[in-house]
Amino acid sequence: MTLLQVHDYGGDGPQLVLLHGYGRSLTDWDASAALLTAKHRVLAVDLPGHGRSPRISPWTVPTVVRYIADTLDAHGVPEAVLVGHSLGGLLAVEYARANPDRARARAAVNLDGFWWGREYPGAERAREGLLASAGTIAPPGYIEAQVVQHARFGIPAARAEAAARAAARPLPDGRWQTLPERAEALEILGELDRLGALGVTPWLAGIDCPLLVVQAGRRLSPAPGMEWFDEFSARFAREVSDALAALSRTRPTISVRRIDATHPMILETPEAVSTLVAGFVEGLPG
């Protein structure tokens, strides 16, 4: 049995387990988790190959979902609602699909967790950029550069620094190993391609549990030379939004919200995220 790294934030009430995004760690959840413990028992998990969790190969969604279930059992929270951001949002949905008999797995929260298939227009160019940065060794000034980058989103420096340090591994020469390492990163991107190829509506077709989907409502001005990616991701976000709107009209178990934040919403606006999550869980039957 493989157990993942967990941080137990404590608290009393309905159980929540928080999942982070690709290349991140459970530390991203610190600010939101501190707010959620007022009415919930809250834990966060480092996904395989991220943070302090062990590496796995091959990195597949079914395997990761099984490791999450084993980890929750080991920590006595088998009835938790999974709340995931980005990659974690995809996994929260897949966990609910794979565990329909777990009492609280009959609900999930997906925070901006969608992907495109390789045939999506512009996807190959986006993939090339992701492959170029996957599992790289970053220079000694990497953490400082991350803090500056996160400042564009209004993320406080202390929060950005803690999150950046937790999401990479320091090397003896002062450089940083970004996580996940390259072999796992390539496998994760392959899994994202596989799920994205299904399209939003077919992917969610087998999910009958209450599902809260939260989309980022704001976009930053693109960095110089990245205007093409801003156009690409904006088009994809509109198509996801249209698909979700159509689904929510015919499937009352799907709730769709937009939040006044950009994609790294759990670092940027933890108060708004925790309010949405707490309100959703409070309204669940039973």
Secondary structure, 3 states (H helix, E strand, C coil): CCCCCEEEEECCCCEEEEECCCCCCHHHHHHHHHHHCCCCEEEEECCCCCCCCCCCCCCCHHHHHHHHHHHHHHCCCCCCEEEEECHHHHHHHHHHHHCCCCHHHHCEEEECCCCCCCCCCCHHHHHHHHHHHCCCEECCCHHHHHHHHHHCCCCCHHHHHHHHHHCEEECCCCCEEECCCHHHHHHHHHHHHHHHCCCHHHHCCCCCCCEEEEEECCCCCCCCCCHHHHHHHHHHHHHHHHHHHHHHHHCCCEEEEEECCCCCHHHHCHHHHHHHHHHHHHCCCC
